[in-house]
């Protein structure tokens, strides 16, 4: 295996692993958002109007 072939192989493999890691992290974030939805200012205002 020549140096050029080895270098290109390592570059493609490194980019592939990087993109797979980013995809995995994005899926984890989406899962956490579904499990623990964000309660913003709108929900606080609605609960204050109902109680008071």
Phi and psi restraints in degrees (range 20) as a CNS / XPLOR table:
assign (resid 1 and name C) (resid 2 and name N)
       (resid 2 and name CA) (resid 2 and name C) 1.0 -77.9 20.0 2
assign (resid 2 and name N) (resid 2 and name CA)
       (resid 2 and name C) (resid 3 and name N) 1.0 165.6 20.0 2
assign (resid 2 and name C) (resid 3 and name N)
       (resid 3 and name CA) (resid 3 and name C) 1.0 -63.2 20.0 2
assign (resid 3 and name N) (resid 3 and name CA)
       (resid 3 and name C) (resid 4 and name N) 1.0 -37.1 20.0 2
assign (resid 3 and name C) (resid 4 and name N)
       (resid 4 and name CA) (resid 4 and name C) 1.0 -65.9 20.0 2
assign (resid 4 and name N) (resid 4 and name CA)
       (resid 4 and name C) (resid 5 and name N) 1.0 -44.3 20.0 2
assign (resid 4 and name C) (resid 5 and name N)
       (resid 5 and name CA) (resid 5 and name C) 1.0 -63.3 20.0 2
assign (resid 5 and name N) (resid 5 and name CA)
       (resid 5 and name C) (resid 6 and name N) 1.0 -43.5 20.0 2
assign (resid 5 and name C) (resid 6 and name N)
       (resid 6 and name CA) (resid 6 and name C) 1.0 -63.1 20.0 2
assign (resid 6 and name N) (resid 6 and name CA)
       (resid 6 and name C) (resid 7 and name N) 1.0 -43.3 20.0 2
assign (resid 6 and name C) (resid 7 and name N)
       (resid 7 and name CA) (resid 7 and name C) 1.0 -64.1 20.0 2
assign (resid 7 and name N) (resid 7 and name CA)
       (resid 7 and name C) (resid 8 and name N) 1.0 -43.7 20.0 2
assign (resid 7 and name C) (resid 8 and name N)
       (resid 8 and name CA) (resid 8 and name C) 1.0 -66.4 20.0 2
assign (resid 8 and name N) (resid 8 and name CA)
       (resid 8 and name C) (resid 9 and name N) 1.0 -38.8 20.0 2
assign (resid 8 and name C) (resid 9 and name N)
       (resid 9 and name CA) (resid 9 and name C) 1.0 -62.5 20.0 2
assign (resid 9 and name N) (resid 9 and name CA)
       (resid 9 and name C) (resid 10 and name N) 1.0 -46.3 20.0 2
assign (resid 9 and name C) (resid 10 and name N)
       (resid 10 and name CA) (resid 10 and name C) 1.0 -65.0 20.0 2
assign (resid 10 and name N) (resid 10 and name CA)
       (resid 10 and name C) (resid 11 and name N) 1.0 -35.2 20.0 2
assign (resid 10 and name C) (resid 11 and name N)
       (resid 11 and name CA) (resid 11 and name C) 1.0 -65.1 20.0 2
assign (resid 11 and name N) (resid 11 and name CA)
       (resid 11 and name C) (resid 12 and name N) 1.0 -47.5 20.0 2
assign (resid 11 and name C) (resid 12 and name N)
       (resid 12 and name CA) (resid 12 and name C) 1.0 -65.6 20.0 2
assign (resid 12 and name N) (resid 12 and name CA)
       (resid 12 and name C) (resid 13 and name N) 1.0 -41.3 20.0 2
assign (resid 12 and name C) (resid 13 and name N)
       (resid 13 and name CA) (resid 13 and name C) 1.0 -66.0 20.0 2
assign (resid 13 and name N) (resid 13 and name CA)
       (resid 13 and name C) (resid 14 and name N) 1.0 -40.5 20.0 2
assign (resid 13 and name C) (resid 14 and name N)
       (resid 14 and name CA) (resid 14 and name C) 1.0 -64.4 20.0 2
assign (resid 14 and name N) (resid 14 and name CA)
       (resid 14 and name C) (resid 15 and name N) 1.0 -42.0 20.0 2
assign (resid 14 and name C) (resid 15 and name N)
       (resid 15 and name CA) (resid 15 and name C) 1.0 -65.7 20.0 2
assign (resid 15 and name N) (resid 15 and name CA)
       (resid 15 and name C) (resid 16 and name N) 1.0 -39.9 20.0 2
assign (resid 15 and name C) (resid 16 and name N)
       (resid 16 and name CA) (resid 16 and name C) 1.0 -63.3 20.0 2
assign (resid 16 and name N) (resid 16 and name CA)
       (resid 16 and name C) (resid 17 and name N) 1.0 -44.9 20.0 2
assign (resid 16 and name C) (resid 17 and name N)
       (resid 17 and name CA) (resid 17 and name C) 1.0 -65.1 20.0 2
assign (resid 17 and name N) (resid 17 and name CA)
       (resid 17 and name C) (resid 18 and name N) 1.0 -38.0 20.0 2
assign (resid 17 and name C) (resid 18 and name N)
       (resid 18 and name CA) (resid 18 and name C) 1.0 -63.2 20.0 2
assign (resid 18 and name N) (resid 18 and name CA)
       (resid 18 and name C) (resid 19 and name N) 1.0 -46.9 20.0 2
assign (resid 18 and name C) (resid 19 and name N)
       (resid 19 and name CA) (resid 19 and name C) 1.0 -66.7 20.0 2
assign (resid 19 and name N) (resid 19 and name CA)
       (resid 19 and name C) (resid 20 and name N) 1.0 -36.9 20.0 2
assign (resid 19 and name C) (resid 20 and name N)
       (resid 20 and name CA) (resid 20 and name C) 1.0 -65.3 20.0 2
assign (resid 20 and name N) (resid 20 and name CA)
       (resid 20 and name C) (resid 21 and name N) 1.0 -38.0 20.0 2
assign (resid 20 and name C) (resid 21 and name N)
       (resid 21 and name CA) (resid 21 and name C) 1.0 -65.3 20.0 2
assign (resid 21 and name N) (resid 21 and name CA)
       (resid 21 and name C) (resid 22 and name N) 1.0 -42.8 20.0 2
assign (resid 21 and name C) (resid 22 and name N)
       (resid 22 and name CA) (resid 22 and name C) 1.0 -64.2 20.0 2
assign (resid 22 and name N) (resid 22 and name CA)
       (resid 22 and name C) (resid 23 and name N) 1.0 -39.3 20.0 2
assign (resid 22 and name C) (resid 23 and name N)
       (resid 23 and name CA) (resid 23 and name C) 1.0 -62.9 20.0 2
assign (resid 23 and name N) (resid 23 and name CA)
       (resid 23 and name C) (resid 24 and name N) 1.0 -43.3 20.0 2
assign (resid 23 and name C) (resid 24 and name N)
       (resid 24 and name CA) (resid 24 and name C) 1.0 -62.1 20.0 2
assign (resid 24 and name N) (resid 24 and name CA)
       (resid 24 and name C) (resid 25 and name N) 1.0 -43.0 20.0 2
assign (resid 24 and name C) (resid 25 and name N)
       (resid 25 and name CA) (resid 25 and name C) 1.0 -65.7 20.0 2
assign (resid 25 and name N) (resid 25 and name CA)
       (resid 25 and name C) (resid 26 and name N) 1.0 -38.6 20.0 2
assign (resid 25 and name C) (resid 26 and name N)
       (resid 26 and name CA) (resid 26 and name C) 1.0 -64.4 20.0 2
assign (resid 26 and name N) (resid 26 and name CA)
       (resid 26 and name C) (resid 27 and name N) 1.0 -40.3 20.0 2
assign (resid 26 and name C) (resid 27 and name N)
       (resid 27 and name CA) (resid 27 and name C) 1.0 -66.2 20.0 2
assign (resid 27 and name N) (resid 27 and name CA)
       (resid 27 and name C) (resid 28 and name N) 1.0 -37.6 20.0 2
assign (resid 27 and name C) (resid 28 and name N)
       (resid 28 and name CA) (resid 28 and name C) 1.0 -64.5 20.0 2
assign (resid 28 and name N) (resid 28 and name CA)
       (resid 28 and name C) (resid 29 and name N) 1.0 -41.0 20.0 2
assign (resid 28 and name C) (resid 29 and name N)
       (resid 29 and name CA) (resid 29 and name C) 1.0 -65.0 20.0 2
assign (resid 29 and name N) (resid 29 and name CA)
       (resid 29 and name C) (resid 30 and name N) 1.0 -43.1 20.0 2
assign (resid 29 and name C) (resid 30 and name N)
       (resid 30 and name CA) (resid 30 and name C) 1.0 -62.9 20.0 2
assign (resid 30 and name N) (resid 30 and name CA)
       (resid 30 and name C) (resid 31 and name N) 1.0 -39.1 20.0 2
assign (resid 30 and name C) (resid 31 and name N)
       (resid 31 and name CA) (resid 31 and name C) 1.0 -64.4 20.0 2
assign (resid 31 and name N) (resid 31 and name CA)
       (resid 31 and name C) (resid 32 and name N) 1.0 -43.4 20.0 2
assign (resid 31 and name C) (resid 32 and name N)
       (resid 32 and name CA) (resid 32 and name C) 1.0 -65.6 20.0 2
assign (resid 32 and name N) (resid 32 and name CA)
       (resid 32 and name C) (resid 33 and name N) 1.0 -36.0 20.0 2
assign (resid 32 and name C) (resid 33 and name N)
       (resid 33 and name CA) (resid 33 and name C) 1.0 -65.8 20.0 2
assign (resid 33 and name N) (resid 33 and name CA)
       (resid 33 and name C) (resid 34 and name N) 1.0 -37.6 20.0 2
assign (resid 33 and name C) (resid 34 and name N)
       (resid 34 and name CA) (resid 34 and name C) 1.0 -69.7 20.0 2
assign (resid 34 and name N) (resid 34 and name CA)
       (resid 34 and name C) (resid 35 and name N) 1.0 -37.1 20.0 2
assign (resid 34 and name C) (resid 35 and name N)
       (resid 35 and name CA) (resid 35 and name C) 1.0 -74.3 20.0 2
assign (resid 35 and name N) (resid 35 and name CA)
       (resid 35 and name C) (resid 36 and name N) 1.0 -37.1 20.0 2
assign (resid 35 and name C) (resid 36 and name N)
       (resid 36 and name CA) (resid 36 and name C) 1.0 -127.1 20.0 2
assign (resid 36 and name N) (resid 36 and name CA)
       (resid 36 and name C) (resid 37 and name N) 1.0 81.4 20.0 2
assign (resid 36 and name C) (resid 37 and name N)
       (resid 37 and name CA) (resid 37 and name C) 1.0 -65.4 20.0 2
assign (resid 37 and name N) (resid 37 and name CA)
       (resid 37 and name C) (resid 38 and name N) 1.0 148.6 20.0 2
assign (resid 37 and name C) (resid 38 and name N)
       (resid 38 and name CA) (resid 38 and name C) 1.0 -77.0 20.0 2
assign (resid 38 and name N) (resid 38 and name CA)
       (resid 38 and name C) (resid 39 and name N) 1.0 131.0 20.0 2
assign (resid 38 and name C) (resid 39 and name N)
       (resid 39 and name CA) (resid 39 and name C) 1.0 -105.9 20.0 2
assign (resid 39 and name N) (resid 39 and name CA)
       (resid 39 and name C) (resid 40 and name N) 1.0 102.8 20.0 2
assign (resid 39 and name C) (resid 40 and name N)
       (resid 40 and name CA) (resid 40 and name C) 1.0 -86.8 20.0 2
assign (resid 40 and name N) (resid 40 and name CA)
       (resid 40 and name C) (resid 41 and name N) 1.0 -164.8 20.0 2
assign (resid 40 and name C) (resid 41 and name N)
       (resid 41 and name CA) (resid 41 and name C) 1.0 -65.6 20.0 2
assign (resid 41 and name N) (resid 41 and name CA)
       (resid 41 and name C) (resid 42 and name N) 1.0 -30.6 20.0 2
assign (resid 41 and name C) (resid 42 and name N)
       (resid 42 and name CA) (resid 42 and name C) 1.0 -61.5 20.0 2
assign (resid 42 and name N) (resid 42 and name CA)
       (resid 42 and name C) (resid 43 and name N) 1.0 -42.4 20.0 2
assign (resid 42 and name C) (resid 43 and name N)
       (resid 43 and name CA) (resid 43 and name C) 1.0 -67.5 20.0 2
assign (resid 43 and name N) (resid 43 and name CA)
       (resid 43 and name C) (resid 44 and name N) 1.0 -35.5 20.0 2
assign (resid 43 and name C) (resid 44 and name N)
       (resid 44 and name CA) (resid 44 and name C) 1.0 -66.2 20.0 2
assign (resid 44 and name N) (resid 44 and name CA)
       (resid 44 and name C) (resid 45 and name N) 1.0 -41.0 20.0 2
assign (resid 44 and name C) (resid 45 and name N)
       (resid 45 and name CA) (resid 45 and name C) 1.0 -66.4 20.0 2
assign (resid 45 and name N) (resid 45 and name CA)
       (resid 45 and name C) (resid 46 and name N) 1.0 -39.8 20.0 2
assign (resid 45 and name C) (resid 46 and name N)
       (resid 46 and name CA) (resid 46 and name C) 1.0 -65.5 20.0 2
assign (resid 46 and name N) (resid 46 and name CA)
       (resid 46 and name C) (resid 47 and name N) 1.0 -40.0 20.0 2
assign (resid 46 and name C) (resid 47 and name N)
       (resid 47 and name CA) (resid 47 and name C) 1.0 -71.3 20.0 2
assign (resid 47 and name N) (resid 47 and name CA)
       (resid 47 and name C) (resid 48 and name N) 1.0 -32.2 20.0 2
assign (resid 47 and name C) (resid 48 and name N)
       (resid 48 and name CA) (resid 48 and name C) 1.0 -70.4 20.0 2
assign (resid 48 and name N) (resid 48 and name CA)
       (resid 48 and name C) (resid 49 and name N) 1.0 -36.5 20.0 2
assign (resid 48 and name C) (resid 49 and name N)
       (resid 49 and name CA) (resid 49 and name C) 1.0 -68.2 20.0 2
assign (resid 49 and name N) (resid 49 and name CA)
       (resid 49 and name C) (resid 50 and name N) 1.0 -37.2 20.0 2
assign (resid 49 and name C) (resid 50 and name N)
       (resid 50 and name CA) (resid 50 and name C) 1.0 -70.0 20.0 2
assign (resid 50 and name N) (resid 50 and name CA)
       (resid 50 and name C) (resid 51 and name N) 1.0 -40.0 20.0 2
assign (resid 50 and name C) (resid 51 and name N)
       (resid 51 and name CA) (resid 51 and name C) 1.0 -81.8 20.0 2
assign (resid 51 and name N) (resid 51 and name CA)
       (resid 51 and name C) (resid 52 and name N) 1.0 -20.7 20.0 2
